[in-house]
Amino acid sequence: NLPGTDDKQHSLADLKAFDVVVVVFTCNSCPYAVDYEDRINTLAKKFSESKMSAVVVAINSNKIEADLMPAMKKRAADKAFQFAYLFDESQEVAKQFGAVRTPEFFVLDKERRIAYMGAFDDNTKADLVQQKYLEEAVTSALASKPIAFKETAPVGCIIRLDRKRK
């Protein structure tokens, strides 16, 4: 139950009509995450326009000023995000997923199991991409087929999780 830049509360249960859910941990302050925003937006728009039973949800778990809700709302409006952009203030969702980087992608299948986790594609430079890991994982998950790459190494900034000394 996370707040979104649309001033609504969002939960995984809200997405039960979709066969596949793409969860991306991202933020405003990481240059890698910013570099991927257009690709994420394009993918979300593709899902919507093609009537694919898939949806993208972005979650920000960082708590520095550049990543707080006011900045998230501005970023979502400026970039015309085609996906829900949610704030995980407690950082519990990131911890439950085991997310460590921004951006880091998770594909949840029909049973809401993690079918793929890792990078969006094989190159941070869009014009040099040869392997579209995330899109291939979504296509396979929608067809209930085995996913060629179930896990790849995400590239990006570390999620700034609160740390407690013992």
Stockholm file with secondary structure:
# STOCKHOLM 1.0

chainA/1-166         NLPGTDDKQHSLADLKAFDVVVVVFTCNSCPYAVDYEDRINTLAKKFSESKMSAVVVAINSNKIEADLMPAMKKRAADKAFQFAYLFDESQEVAKQFGAVRTPEFFVLDKERRIAYMGAFDDNTKADLVQQKYLEEAVTSALASKPIAFKETAPVGCIIRLDRKRK
#=GR chainA/1-166 SS CEEBTTSCEECGGGGTTCSEEEEEECCSSCHHHHHHHHHHHHHHHHHHHTTCSEEEEEEECCCSGGGSHHHHHHHHHHHTCSSEEEECTTCHHHHHHTCCEESEEEEECTTCCEEEEECSSSCSSGGGCCCCHHHHHHHHHHTTCCCSCSBCCCCSEECCCCCCCC
#=GC SS_cons         CEEBTTSCEECGGGGTTCSEEEEEECCSSCHHHHHHHHHHHHHHHHHHHTTCSEEEEEEECCCSGGGSHHHHHHHHHHHTCSSEEEECTTCHHHHHHTCCEESEEEEECTTCCEEEEECSSSCSSGGGCCCCHHHHHHHHHHTTCCCSCSBCCCCSEECCCCCCCC
//
